[in-house]
């Protein structure tokens, strides 16, 4: 049975295994270029939660096992994919006539040649990695002036390697990052929603001149703003409204949505989720309850980049957690999209978003539309509790 089938049918069994044992279940259990084990392992890594990716990386670094360095290479390339890069997997072992890079990541017109090292105990031949980049440019795979090198090292204490890079003629073409820091960028990306910040995360991994620190300050500022909980505008909340304690329950809502759709959904950002093949995508927003005099209300911001995310998949859904995961609405995107013209909008200097307002009266939920439009009863979109 293929590794991905084992994950779908006996997930608990695989979750109890360490990474070395999991590799043994993949194909013939040997990581070889073009082999079935590599193909199955990559498919498996595309399905597992991000926390598993971090655990497997730690196992590759904490105790050496057969092909642990190759396994780490697979982990690092999966992190690249979850950071939003288009990734070409490299070779495990160099052969004559082939370019031996570990990974090739692309985003925003820039290509990064990735080299993975479990340790910096041995001196890295920068000429070899630079030659990979040169050959890729010569064959037309990348544009040399729009490319760079990223060295990913298993440990954080990389002083010797940093000095080697600074003292070389490749100092302006190479950047260095630990596996731990790369994972933290991945986790940060998945907790954010602003695509501008995600683009800036990509920029960090390419060589940049940081004499002027404005761009780093902008990244920190935008990330801080994105983490703040969006509140309903004053005009959408009656003066008598009392707000309940804010609760974050995206994960619980997504568990219910995944069960409803029968799909394994991976987190792409704070509110965006998709299957590994991006065939099905879900945007799920949550709101605290705004208690009005005669009804309860819920308010959500829906952004253009979320609209684009859903339209990039063949099947899209929009979920709204109203006060708790127990009161969850799920709309097929094709039906939800019909209401965009009926939503109020907030226009800011550099962006805008739609207001999605929902009220609850007499046990039923209503979508509030622009003045002059009848509110729409959306109770039938509630996700019902799973049968015992």
Secondary structure, 3 states (H helix, E strand, C coil): CCHHHHHHHCHHHHHCCCHHHHHHHCCCCCCCCCCHHHHHHHHHHCCCCHHHHHHHHHHHHHCCCCCHHHHHHHHHHHHHHHCCCEEEECCCCCCCCCCCCCEEEEECCEEEEEEEECCCCCCCCHHHHHHHHHHHHHCCCCCHHHEEEEEEECCCCCHHHHHHHHCCCCCCCEEEEEHHHHHHHHHHHHHCCCHHHHHHHHHHCCCCCCCCCHHHHHHHHHHHHHHCCCCCCHHHCCCCCEECCCCCCHHHHHHHHHHHHCCCCEECCCCEEECCCCCEEEEEEEECCEECCCCEEEEEEEEHHHHHHHHCCCEEEEEEEECCCCCEEEEEHHHHHHHHHHCCEEECCCCEEEEEEEEEECCEEEEECCCCCCCEECHHHECCCCCC
